[in-house]
Amino acid sequence: MRGAWSGWVWLGLSLLALLAWDFSGLDLWLTRTVGSAQGFAWRDAWVLRTLLHEGGRALALVVLLMLCWDAWRPWLPGPSRALRAYWLAVMVLSALLVPALKRASLSSCPWDLSEFGGIAIYRSHWWLTVADGGPGGCFPSGHTVSALAFFGLYFLWRDTRPQLARGLLWAVLGAGALFTAAQVLRGAHFVSHGLWSAWLCAALAWSAQVALCRFRVWQAT
């Protein structure tokens, strides 16, 4: 399998970088630059709330519907319909996994913290069994997955249309970064919430690619 170990290495290195970020204190420091005791000035800004948050979710749904149609009646020659359906399933799984983890989390959003006009006390999201006094349900970022769930598009197209695959990958990463930045400015999430969503979606997509390659090797023997 092409670059099998390199993928695991990148995931491992990015995991270490994420853990370093978590323990650096930069989450709270950055949030303090955009929030105050009165809350977050950009919380209800049209461009962030309506365009990037609500519009981003609507766009993700449209893309998913388009991919469903493409798996049934392909628009471009290339991957088989079975392969398109496989990666569609992986992307749907990504879109479901992170929100499920988010709902089970005891970590509250920045705008729920007492420091920013709420009622919760800041605690690291690694305090898995300790409530912070707020509503919880904020880690990792569910909205960022509206973009990052589509990592599978890269693996779907990289063998038949590598240039398209790279373009789609950059589009997914760019949209994920934009959605994360919007939620941080609104006080809806810390930066780490978006970064962990990205890592989880990337890890799931890479694991699916490895499983697919191993299945093909098994099928050929």
Backbone hydrogen bonds, N-H to C=O, Kabsch-Sander energy under -0.5 kcal/mol:
donor,donor_aa,acceptor,acceptor_aa,energy
4,A,1,M,-1.5
7,G,3,G,-1.7
8,W,4,A,-1.1
9,V,5,W,-2.5
10,W,6,S,-2.6
11,L,7,G,-2.2
12,G,8,W,-2.5
13,L,9,V,-2.9
14,S,10,W,-2.5
15,L,11,L,-1.9
16,L,12,G,-2.1
17,A,13,L,-2.2
18,L,14,S,-2.3
19,L,15,L,-2.4
20,A,16,L,-2.3
21,W,17,A,-2.2
22,D,18,L,-2.6
23,F,19,L,-1.8
24,S,21,W,-1.3
25,G,21,W,-0.7
26,L,21,W,-0.6
29,W,25,G,-1.6
30,L,26,L,-2.8
31,T,27,D,-2.0
32,R,28,L,-2.1
33,T,29,W,-0.7
33,T,30,L,-0.8
34,V,31,T,-1.2
35,G,31,T,-1.4
36,S,39,G,-2.2
39,G,36,S,-2.0
41,A,34,V,-0.6
41,A,39,G,-0.5
42,W,185,L,-0.6
43,R,40,F,-1.8
45,A,42,W,-1.3
48,L,45,A,-0.5
49,R,45,A,-3.3
50,T,46,W,-1.2
51,L,46,W,-2.3
52,L,47,V,-1.6
53,H,48,L,-1.1
54,E,49,R,-2.3
55,G,50,T,-2.0
57,R,53,H,-1.8
58,A,54,E,-2.0
59,L,55,G,-2.4
60,A,56,G,-2.1
61,L,57,R,-1.9
62,V,58,A,-2.1
63,V,59,L,-2.6
64,L,60,A,-2.4
65,L,61,L,-2.2
66,M,62,V,-2.3
67,L,63,V,-2.3
68,C,64,L,-2.0
69,W,65,L,-2.1
70,D,66,M,-2.4
71,A,67,L,-2.1
72,W,68,C,-1.1
73,R,69,W,-3.7
84,R,80,S,-2.2
85,A,81,R,-2.4
86,Y,82,A,-2.1
87,W,83,L,-2.3
88,L,84,R,-2.0
89,A,85,A,-2.2
90,V,86,Y,-1.9
91,M,87,W,-2.3
92,V,88,L,-2.3
93,L,89,A,-2.3
94,S,90,V,-2.2
95,A,91,M,-2.1
96,L,92,V,-1.2
97,L,93,L,-2.7
98,V,94,S,-1.4
100,A,96,L,-1.6
101,L,97,L,-2.1
102,K,98,V,-2.6
103,R,99,P,-2.4
104,A,100,A,-1.2
105,S,101,L,-0.7
105,S,102,K,-1.1
111,W,187,G,-2.2
112,D,109,C,-1.9
113,L,110,P,-1.8
114,S,120,A,-3.4
116,F,113,L,-1.5
117,G,114,S,-1.6
118,G,113,L,-3.1
119,I,112,D,-1.7
120,A,112,D,-3.2
121,I,132,D,-3.0
127,W,124,S,-2.0
128,L,126,W,-2.1
130,V,127,W,-1.4
131,A,129,T,-0.6
132,D,106,L,-0.8
137,G,105,S,-2.5
138,C,107,S,-1.6
141,S,193,H,-1.8
142,G,140,P,-0.5
145,V,141,S,-0.5
145,V,142,G,-0.6
146,S,143,H,-2.0
147,A,144,T,-1.8
148,L,144,T,-2.2
149,A,145,V,-1.9
150,F,147,A,-1.7
151,F,148,L,-1.3
152,G,149,A,-0.6
153,L,150,F,-1.7
154,Y,151,F,-1.6
155,F,151,F,-0.8
156,L,152,G,-2.2
157,W,153,L,-1.7
158,R,154,Y,-1.6
161,R,157,W,-2.9
165,A,161,R,-2.4
166,R,162,P,-2.4
167,G,163,Q,-2.1
168,L,164,L,-2.6
169,L,165,A,-2.2
170,W,166,R,-2.4
171,A,167,G,-2.0
172,V,168,L,-2.5
173,L,169,L,-2.6
174,G,170,W,-2.7
175,A,171,A,-2.5
176,G,172,V,-2.5
177,A,173,L,-2.4
178,L,174,G,-2.2
179,F,175,A,-2.8
180,T,176,G,-2.2
181,A,177,A,-2.5
182,A,178,L,-2.2
183,Q,179,F,-2.0
184,V,180,T,-2.2
185,L,181,A,-2.4
186,R,182,A,-1.6
187,G,183,Q,-0.8
187,G,184,V,-0.7
188,A,183,Q,-2.3
189,H,183,Q,-1.2
193,H,190,F,-0.8
194,G,190,F,-1.0
194,G,191,V,-0.6
195,L,191,V,-2.0
196,W,192,S,-2.7
197,S,193,H,-1.5
198,A,194,G,-2.2
199,W,195,L,-2.3
200,L,196,W,-2.5
201,C,197,S,-2.3
202,A,198,A,-2.5
203,A,199,W,-2.8
204,L,200,L,-2.2
205,A,201,C,-2.3
206,W,202,A,-2.6
207,S,203,A,-2.3
208,A,204,L,-2.1
209,Q,205,A,-2.0
210,V,206,W,-2.5
211,A,207,S,-2.5
212,L,208,A,-2.1
213,C,209,Q,-2.3
214,R,210,V,-2.4
215,F,211,A,-2.0
216,R,212,L,-2.0
217,V,213,C,-2.2
218,W,214,R,-2.5
219,Q,215,F,-2.5
220,A,216,R,-1.6
221,T,217,V,-0.8
221,T,218,W,-0.6
